[in-house]
Amino acid sequence: MLRRAAALVRADDPETGWIVRIALSVLLIWALLGQATIPLAAAFACWLVFVATDHRWPRLARTSLALAALLPAAVVGAAGDGSAQLFLFSALFIFVMLPRIPLWAILGLTAAVLAVMSFSIRSSAMLAQAAVIVIVVLFSLHRREHRLRTEERARTHEAQARAAALDERARIARELHDVLAHSLGALAVQLEVAEAELTEKRDLTAAATRVRRARKLARDGLTEARSAVAALRADVSPLPRALADLAAAHRADHGVQISLCTRGSAHNLNPAAEVALVRTAREALTNAAKHAPRAEVTVSLEYTNSAVRLTVVNECGPTSSDGGYGLVGARERLALAGGTLEAGAADGMWQVVAEVPR
């Protein structure tokens, strides 16, 4: 029970909410008991109408609140104990602080209050009362604008958070599609062919080759899945370290010379861009091993003020081409991170250049 009450208190508007209205109602009753006049009683009745109808009939509620401010203005000069001022300032403050009240209505009510007061107050005291009212209205308008700006920033932040969540969902879907659709699809094809080799042709050698290919696809798919999970968790290894690991694995698997150099001052990239560069390097090394298996490979990573550039260079093999589906997928992934990819032959060398903005 206490927790629920505390939650309601925290959720209540600290300036125009129910706690403020109840407290003001108590003060107005106390003032009414001390100075019971017809205008103040009518003003209190208008205040009660406002409190009761604010959420169901807002137009009636605001009209009643405006009357609750105008009626005490007619007896401000006659009431000597400040009860009329309490009615007036309370109703006027709440009226100004309501978020959906237009500025013209606030200025109109303020002018009407000053006009009514001019008939009930002597000219010597009118300026002081008018100054107090103007100060109250200006203070209330300042608080109202601050509150509206705060709410607008909160809505903007919420919209940004919602957009970020949608982007993250799209990224998760893309990562899962890339890993599962490619790896499992290729694995299923290899296993189907292996089954056909065994059941129809009785060719154990061909079936074993297909099984080995399926095992390699499963291993590659597991590597891709780990990379995808790392990207989704934003737990990506630093780019130079990830490239060094790739180079070491390539050297160990294929027994070729591979050099890696890093130029410029390293800086952090977003996980999507880093994963895109790492996968591009992996695809380029895979193609190098496939098309030029004994050729030396050079990998360079360059950090500039505006971008990060990855270059993989090796000799052109007899089956080198202008890409393939692997580089097409790498190019699409880089494009999603705002980057580009160029691949082609020049002077007998095959070069893959990937670049992402800083």
C-alpha positions as CSV (number, residue, x, y, z in Angstrom):
1,M,0.0,0.0,0.0
2,L,2.8,2.4,0.9
3,R,4.7,1.5,-2.2
4,R,1.7,2.2,-4.4
5,A,1.1,5.5,-2.7
6,A,4.7,6.4,-3.1
7,A,4.5,5.5,-6.8
8,L,1.4,7.7,-7.2
9,V,3.2,10.6,-5.6
10,R,6.2,10.2,-7.9
11,A,4.0,10.1,-10.9
12,D,1.9,13.1,-10.0
13,D,2.6,16.5,-11.6
14,P,4.6,18.5,-9.1
15,E,3.1,21.8,-10.3
16,T,-0.5,21.2,-11.4
17,G,-1.2,17.6,-10.2
18,W,-3.6,16.3,-7.6
19,I,-1.3,16.9,-4.6
20,V,-1.0,20.6,-5.5
21,R,-4.7,20.9,-6.1
22,I,-5.6,19.3,-2.8
23,A,-3.2,21.5,-1.0
24,L,-4.6,24.6,-2.7
25,S,-8.1,23.5,-1.9
26,V,-7.3,23.3,1.8
27,L,-5.7,26.7,1.7
28,L,-8.7,28.2,-0.1
29,I,-11.1,26.7,2.4
30,W,-9.1,28.2,5.2
31,A,-9.1,31.6,3.5
32,L,-12.8,31.3,2.8
33,L,-13.5,30.6,6.5
34,G,-11.7,33.8,7.4
35,Q,-13.3,36.0,4.8
36,A,-16.6,34.6,3.6
37,T,-17.8,36.9,0.8
38,I,-20.0,36.1,-2.1
39,P,-17.3,36.6,-4.8
40,L,-14.9,34.4,-2.9
41,A,-17.5,31.7,-2.4
42,A,-18.3,31.8,-6.1
43,A,-14.6,31.7,-6.9
44,F,-14.2,28.6,-4.7
45,A,-17.2,27.0,-6.4
46,C,-15.5,27.7,-9.8
47,W,-12.3,26.1,-8.4
48,L,-14.2,23.0,-7.4
49,V,-15.7,22.8,-10.9
50,F,-12.3,23.0,-12.4
51,V,-10.9,20.2,-10.2
52,A,-13.9,18.0,-10.9
53,T,-14.1,18.5,-14.7
54,D,-10.5,19.0,-15.8
55,H,-10.0,15.6,-17.4
56,R,-13.5,15.0,-18.6
57,W,-14.6,18.5,-19.9
58,P,-11.4,20.5,-20.2
59,R,-13.1,23.5,-21.9
60,L,-15.6,23.9,-19.0
61,A,-12.8,23.4,-16.5
62,R,-10.6,26.1,-17.9
63,T,-13.5,28.6,-18.1
64,S,-14.3,27.9,-14.5
65,L,-10.6,28.4,-13.5
66,A,-10.5,31.7,-15.3
67,L,-13.6,32.8,-13.4
68,A,-11.9,31.6,-10.2
69,A,-9.2,34.2,-11.0
70,L,-11.5,37.0,-12.1
71,L,-14.0,36.9,-9.2
72,P,-11.4,37.6,-6.4
73,A,-10.0,40.5,-8.5
74,A,-13.2,42.4,-7.9
75,V,-12.7,42.3,-4.1
76,V,-8.9,42.5,-3.7
77,G,-9.2,46.1,-2.4
78,A,-12.0,45.2,0.0
79,A,-10.4,42.1,1.6
80,G,-7.8,43.2,4.0
81,D,-6.5,39.8,5.1
82,G,-5.1,38.7,1.8
83,S,-7.7,36.0,1.2
84,A,-8.7,37.4,-2.2
85,Q,-5.0,37.6,-3.3
86,L,-4.6,33.9,-2.3
87,F,-7.6,32.9,-4.5
88,L,-6.4,35.1,-7.3
89,F,-2.8,34.0,-7.4
90,S,-3.6,30.3,-6.9
91,A,-6.1,30.2,-9.8
92,L,-3.9,32.4,-12.1
93,F,-0.8,30.3,-11.4
94,I,-2.6,27.0,-12.3
95,F,-4.2,28.6,-15.3
96,V,-0.8,29.7,-16.7
97,M,0.9,26.4,-15.9
98,L,-1.7,24.2,-17.7
99,P,0.2,22.9,-20.8
100,R,-2.6,23.2,-23.3
101,I,-3.6,26.8,-22.6
102,P,-2.7,29.1,-25.5
103,L,-0.6,32.2,-24.9
104,W,-3.4,34.5,-26.1
105,A,-5.7,33.1,-23.4
106,I,-3.1,33.7,-20.7
107,L,-2.5,37.3,-21.8
108,G,-6.2,37.9,-22.1
109,L,-7.0,36.6,-18.6
110,T,-4.1,38.7,-17.2
111,A,-5.4,41.8,-18.9
112,A,-9.0,41.1,-17.6
113,V,-7.7,40.6,-14.1
114,L,-5.9,43.9,-14.1
115,A,-8.9,45.6,-15.6
116,V,-11.2,44.2,-12.9
117,M,-8.7,45.1,-10.2
118,S,-8.6,48.7,-11.4
119,F,-12.2,49.2,-10.2
120,S,-11.6,47.8,-6.7
121,I,-8.2,49.2,-5.8
122,R,-7.1,52.8,-5.2
123,S,-4.7,54.1,-7.8
124,S,-1.8,54.3,-5.2
125,A,-2.0,50.5,-4.5
126,M,-2.9,49.5,-8.1
127,L,0.6,49.7,-9.4
128,A,2.0,47.4,-6.7
129,Q,-0.7,44.8,-7.2
130,A,-0.3,44.9,-10.9
131,A,3.4,44.5,-10.6
132,V,2.9,41.4,-8.4
133,I,0.5,39.9,-10.9
134,V,2.8,40.5,-13.8
135,I,5.7,38.9,-11.9
136,V,3.5,35.9,-11.0
137,V,2.5,35.5,-14.7
138,L,6.0,35.9,-16.0
139,F,7.4,33.4,-13.5
140,S,4.6,30.9,-14.4
141,L,5.3,31.3,-18.1
142,H,9.0,30.7,-17.5
143,R,8.3,27.5,-15.6
144,R,5.8,26.4,-18.2
145,E,8.3,26.9,-21.1
146,H,11.0,25.1,-19.2
147,R,8.6,22.2,-18.5
148,L,7.5,22.1,-22.2
149,R,11.1,22.0,-23.4
150,T,11.9,19.3,-20.9
151,E,8.9,17.2,-22.1
152,E,9.9,17.8,-25.7
153,R,13.5,16.6,-25.0
154,A,12.1,13.5,-23.2
155,R,9.8,12.8,-26.2
156,T,12.8,13.2,-28.6
157,H,14.9,11.0,-26.5
158,E,12.2,8.3,-26.4
159,A,11.8,8.5,-30.2
160,Q,15.5,8.2,-30.6
161,A,15.6,5.2,-28.2
162,R,12.7,3.6,-30.1
163,A,14.5,4.2,-33.5
164,A,17.7,2.7,-32.0
165,A,15.8,-0.3,-30.9
166,L,14.3,-0.8,-34.3
167,D,17.7,-0.4,-35.9
168,E,19.1,-3.0,-33.5
169,R,16.3,-5.4,-34.4
170,A,17.0,-4.9,-38.0
171,R,20.7,-5.6,-37.4
172,I,20.0,-8.7,-35.4
173,A,17.7,-10.0,-38.3
174,R,20.4,-9.2,-40.8
175,E,23.1,-10.9,-38.8
176,L,21.0,-14.0,-38.3
177,H,20.0,-14.1,-42.0
178,D,23.6,-13.7,-43.1
179,V,24.8,-16.5,-40.9
180,L,21.9,-19.0,-41.0
181,A,20.8,-18.6,-44.6
182,H,24.3,-18.8,-46.1
183,S,25.9,-21.4,-43.8
184,L,23.0,-23.7,-43.3
185,G,21.8,-23.5,-46.9
186,A,25.2,-24.4,-48.2
187,L,25.6,-27.1,-45.6
188,A,22.2,-28.7,-46.5
189,V,23.2,-28.7,-50.2
190,Q,26.5,-30.5,-49.5
191,L,24.8,-33.1,-47.3
192,E,22.1,-33.8,-49.9
193,V,24.8,-34.3,-52.5
194,A,26.8,-36.6,-50.2
195,E,23.6,-38.6,-49.5
196,A,23.1,-39.0,-53.3
197,E,26.7,-40.1,-53.8
198,L,26.2,-42.8,-51.2
199,T,22.7,-44.1,-52.0
200,E,22.7,-43.7,-55.8
201,K,26.3,-43.9,-57.0
202,R,27.9,-45.8,-54.2
203,D,30.9,-43.5,-54.6
204,L,32.5,-43.3,-51.2
205,T,35.3,-41.0,-52.3
206,A,33.0,-38.4,-53.7
207,A,30.7,-38.7,-50.7
208,A,33.7,-38.3,-48.3
209,T,34.7,-35.1,-50.3
210,R,31.3,-33.7,-49.8
211,V,31.2,-34.5,-46.1
212,R,34.6,-32.8,-45.7
213,R,33.2,-29.8,-47.5
214,A,30.2,-29.8,-45.3
215,R,32.4,-30.0,-42.2
216,K,34.3,-27.0,-43.4
217,L,31.1,-25.1,-44.1
218,A,29.9,-26.0,-40.5
219,R,33.2,-24.7,-39.1
220,D,33.0,-21.5,-41.1
221,G,29.4,-21.0,-40.1
222,L,30.4,-21.4,-36.5
223,T,33.0,-18.8,-36.9
224,E,30.5,-16.5,-38.6
225,A,28.0,-17.1,-35.8
226,R,30.5,-16.2,-33.2
227,S,31.4,-13.0,-35.1
228,A,27.7,-12.1,-35.4
229,V,27.2,-12.7,-31.6
230,A,30.2,-10.5,-30.9
231,A,28.8,-7.8,-33.1
232,L,25.3,-7.9,-31.5
233,R,26.9,-7.7,-28.1
234,A,29.1,-4.9,-29.2
235,D,31.9,-7.1,-27.8
236,V,34.1,-6.9,-30.9
237,S,37.9,-7.3,-30.6
238,P,40.0,-4.3,-31.6
239,L,40.3,-4.2,-35.4
240,P,44.1,-4.6,-35.5
241,R,44.0,-7.6,-33.2
242,A,41.2,-9.2,-35.2
243,L,43.2,-8.8,-38.4
244,A,46.3,-10.1,-36.7
245,D,44.4,-13.2,-35.7
246,L,43.1,-13.7,-39.2
247,A,46.6,-13.4,-40.6
248,A,48.0,-15.9,-38.2
249,A,45.2,-18.4,-38.9
250,H,45.7,-17.9,-42.7
251,R,49.5,-18.4,-42.3
252,A,49.0,-21.6,-40.3
253,D,46.3,-23.1,-42.5
254,H,47.9,-22.4,-45.9
255,G,51.6,-22.1,-45.1
256,V,52.1,-18.9,-47.1
257,Q,53.8,-15.7,-46.2
258,I,51.4,-13.0,-45.1
259,S,52.4,-9.5,-43.9
260,L,50.2,-7.1,-41.9
261,C,51.0,-3.4,-41.3
262,T,49.0,-0.7,-39.5
263,R,49.4,3.0,-40.3
264,G,48.0,6.0,-38.5
265,S,46.6,6.5,-35.0
266,A,44.1,3.8,-34.2
267,H,40.6,4.9,-33.0
268,N,37.4,3.1,-32.2
269,L,34.8,2.3,-34.8
270,N,31.2,1.2,-34.3
271,P,30.9,-2.6,-34.0
272,A,29.0,-2.9,-37.4
273,A,31.8,-1.2,-39.3
274,E,34.5,-3.2,-37.5
275,V,32.7,-6.5,-38.2
276,A,32.3,-5.5,-41.9
277,L,36.0,-4.9,-42.3
278,V,37.0,-8.1,-40.5
279,R,34.6,-10.1,-42.7
280,T,35.9,-8.4,-45.8
281,A,39.5,-9.3,-44.8
282,R,38.4,-12.9,-44.2
283,E,36.7,-13.1,-47.6
284,A,39.7,-11.6,-49.4
285,L,42.0,-14.1,-47.7
286,T,39.7,-17.0,-48.6
287,N,39.7,-15.9,-52.2
288,A,43.5,-15.5,-52.1
289,A,43.9,-19.1,-50.9
290,K,41.4,-20.3,-53.5
291,H,42.8,-18.5,-56.6
292,A,46.5,-18.0,-55.7
293,P,47.2,-20.6,-53.0
294,R,51.0,-20.2,-52.9
295,A,51.1,-16.4,-53.4
296,E,52.2,-14.0,-50.7
297,V,49.5,-11.8,-49.2
298,T,49.8,-8.2,-47.9
299,V,47.3,-6.8,-45.6
300,S,47.4,-3.1,-44.6
301,L,45.2,-1.1,-42.3
302,E,45.3,2.7,-42.5
303,Y,43.7,5.1,-40.1
304,T,43.1,8.7,-41.4
305,N,41.3,11.7,-40.0
306,S,38.1,10.8,-41.9
307,A,38.2,7.1,-42.7
308,V,39.7,3.7,-42.0
309,R,41.0,1.8,-45.1
310,L,41.7,-1.9,-45.4
311,T,43.7,-3.2,-48.3
312,V,44.4,-6.8,-49.1
313,V,46.8,-7.5,-52.0
314,N,48.0,-10.8,-53.6
315,E,49.0,-12.2,-56.9
316,C,46.3,-12.8,-59.5
317,G,45.7,-16.5,-59.9
318,P,44.5,-18.3,-63.0
319,T,40.8,-18.3,-61.7
320,S,40.7,-14.8,-60.2
321,S,37.7,-12.8,-61.2
322,D,36.0,-9.6,-60.3
323,G,34.5,-10.8,-57.1
324,G,31.9,-13.4,-56.5
325,Y,29.1,-13.7,-54.0
326,G,31.4,-13.4,-51.1
327,L,32.7,-9.9,-52.1
328,V,29.2,-8.9,-53.1
329,G,28.0,-9.7,-49.6
330,A,31.0,-7.8,-48.1
331,R,30.2,-4.8,-50.3
332,E,26.6,-4.8,-49.1
333,R,27.6,-5.1,-45.5
334,L,30.1,-2.2,-45.9
335,A,27.4,-0.1,-47.5
336,L,25.2,-0.6,-44.5
337,A,28.0,0.8,-42.4
338,G,28.4,3.8,-44.8
339,G,31.5,2.3,-46.4
340,T,32.7,1.2,-49.9
341,L,34.5,-1.8,-51.4
342,E,36.6,-1.9,-54.6
343,A,38.1,-5.1,-55.9
344,G,40.1,-5.8,-59.1
345,A,43.3,-6.7,-60.9
346,A,46.2,-4.2,-61.5
347,D,49.7,-5.0,-62.7
348,G,49.3,-8.7,-62.1
349,M,48.1,-8.2,-58.5
350,W,44.6,-8.7,-57.1
351,Q,43.6,-5.9,-54.7
352,V,40.7,-5.5,-52.4
353,V,40.2,-2.1,-50.8
354,A,37.5,-1.5,-48.2
355,E,36.9,1.8,-46.5
356,V,34.5,3.0,-43.8
357,P,34.1,6.6,-42.5
358,R,35.4,7.4,-39.1
